[in-house]
């Protein structure tokens, strides 16, 4: 009330306008920032929405004070028509760049690190699509008199939809993975390098938290099902590697909004 009286330049306690119009203000968090609902009763009826994308509500409080002051000034002159409701503005399409680092189990046999970069687009406040390029660490398998070294490089298209609103989001994620598993033998009578196509489907859960207006931290865990078997053999020795029927992937991501 003090801010409103400072703007209009008079006390509203005994003002005729304050008796004719009652204004109720309710502040709440929005998907990004804060929003305020002004409800009018009396000589003027209706509601009005104000929104601010800042991390604090100070700027929104100042805007509310100015709006209320204008309402009381206009109410002292003549009744105003009903104010039509206005829905809060929702976030639109936004582009992000980020990176991921985590652990893969069963991608090339045992456990290995996985790292890569992503380009993402968010549709509205809760739906995301990511396109990423990743690679695993090299896993060494001792086999016979030598060692077979394996590495997986792949592209990934994934989708995520949050079941919650606000700064913390959680929901299901689905992925399509496609790439190449490379294998090389060392210490055998004859050695060479081979590459096998890799295709898989993944599904799991993802949680993400907005650290700042343009910075997002995410955590993801997925089960990965390869769509075909992979076998690396060493001549006159046998099969050194047979791919797993089920793998798992867990990673931590950091993304920055670029537009």
N, C-alpha and C positions, 0 to 999 in steps of 0.2 A: 504493500500500500504506500510506503514511503516513496518508492521510486515513481509510482503513478502520480502522487501529489506533487513531487518535484517537477514532473513534466508539465502538468496542467497549471502549476503555479498557485494552487489554493488547496484548502482542506476539503476532503470529500465526506467527512463525518456528518456534516449537516447539510450537504448539498442536495438540492431537489433531484438532480440527475441520478445520484447514488440511490435514492429511494425508489426511483422509477425503473432502474435497470439493475439486476443482480448478475454478477459474473462469477462463475466457478471455474477454476483452473486446475487441470490435472496433468502432471508431468509423468512421462514414461520413457523407457528405453526403446529405440527403434532398431532395425536390422543394422544400421550404421549411424550412430549418434543418438540424438534425443528428439522427442516430439512432445508437443503440448496441445491439449484439447481445451478450448474455451467454450463453456456453455452459458448461454444468455437466457434469462427469464425476466418477465415483467413487461415493460413497455416494448422491449425488443426481445425476440425469441429466436433461437437457432444455435448453431455451433460453428466454430472455426478451428482449423488445424494449423499449427505452425511446426516447422521442422528445422533442425540444424544437425549437420554431420560431424560436428566437433566432438572431441573426447570429453569435454566438460559442458555443463548446461548453463554457464554464465551468460554466453551470448544469446541463448534461447530465452533466458529469464529477462534480459534487457528488451528483446523483441516483444515478449508478452506484455511488459510494462508499457511500451509505446502503443501497442494495439489496444490495451485496456483504456489508456488515456484518451485515445481517439474515439473510442466508443462512448466514454462519459461526456466528452465535449459535444459529440453529435447528438447524444441523448438529451442534453440540456437545451438544444434548439428545437428538435422535432423527432417524433418516433421514426425509426428507420425500418425499412422492410426486413422481412425474415432473411437471415443469412443462410444460404444453402450449405449443407455439409460438404466437406471436401476431404477426400481420402488422402492419407499420407503418401508422399511420392516414394515409389519403390526403386531400389537400385536397378540399373539396366546392365547391358552387356559390358564386361570388363576383361581386359587381357592381362595375363600374369606370366612372369618368367621365374623359374626356380630350379632347385637342385634337390636330390634325394640321396640318402646314404643309409644302408641297412644290412640285413643278414638274409642270405638265401640258404635254404636247406633242401637238398635233393635236386637242385638245378644242374649241377655237375657232379652228382654223387653225394658227397658229404656237405658240411657247412662251409660257406665262403662269404666274403663281403660282396655287396652289390652297390654300385654308385652310378649316378647319371644326372642328366638335366631334363627339364620339362618346359613345355609351352602350354599354357592353360587358358581357357575361356570360362567365365562364370556367367550363367544366364539367370538373371534375377539375383535373388539373395541365397538360394539354396541348391542350385544345380550347377555341376562342374563337368567339363570335359578336358582331359589331359592327353597330350601327345609327348612321349618321352623316349629318350635313347639312353640305354644303360649297358653296363658291362659287369661281369663278375670277376672276382679274383681268380688266379690260376690255382687249380687243384692238382697236386701231384700224386699219382697212383703208382706204387712200387709193384711191378709185375714181372715175374721171371728174373732175368739178369739186368733189366733196365727199368726205366721210369716213363710213364705216359702222363703228359701234362695236358689238362683240359681247361678250356675257357669258354664262357658263353657271352655273346654280344647280341642284343635284341632291341627292337622297337616295341613300344607299348601304347595302345590306345585304351584309355580307361574312362569310366563315367562314375560320378558320385552324386547322390541326392541326400541332403540332410533331412533328418526327421525333426530337428529342433531349429529354433530361430535364435537370432542374437549373435553375440561374439563367439559363443561356443557352439559348434555344430557336430553332429554325430549321425551316421547312417551307413547304408550299404554301398559297396563299390564293386564294379565288374570290370574285367580287363581282357584284352586280346593281346597276346604276345607273339612276335614273330622275329626270328633271327637266325644265327648260325652258331653251332657248337664246334669249336676248333680243337683238334687233338694233334699232338706231336710226340713221337717216341724218341727216347735217348738211351744209348747203351746197348742197342741191339745190333745184330749183324747187318741188317739193312733197315734204315729208318726213313720215314717221310712224314709229311703233314697231310691231314685230311680235314675236311669241313663237311658237316651235316646240317641240313635245314632243321630249324627248330620252330614248332608251332605249339601254342598252349592257350588254355583258357584259365582265367583266375577270378576268384570271387571272395569277398570278405567284408570287413568293416573298416571305416575310416573316421577319425576324429580330428577336428581342426579348431584352432583358436586364433582370433585376430589379435596380434601383438600391438599393432598400430593400425591407422586407417588404411595403409597401403602394404602392410606386412602380415603374412599369415604363416603359422606353424601348423604342420599336420603330422599325424601318426597313422600308419596303415598296416594292416595284417591281412594276408590273403592266402588261401589254398590254391595251388597251381596244378592243373592237370594237363600233362603233355598229350598231344593228339597223335603222336607216333613214337615208336621205340627208336633209340639210337644205339648203335653198337660200334665200338672201335676195336679192331683186331690187330694183333701183331703176328706177322707171318711165321709159321712153324712153331708158334708159342701158344696162341689161343686168343680168346676174347678178353681184352684188358678192361673194357668198360661196357656196362649195359645200363641204359638210363632208367631212372626210377619212374614208377607209375603215378606217384603223387609227390609234389614238392610244396614248399611253403616259402613265403616272402614276407618280411616285416621291415619297414623303413621309416625314417624320419625325414620330413620335407620342409623346406623354407621357400616361400614364394613372395615376390614383390610385384605389385600392380604397376604396369607400365603405361596403361591407357584405360 
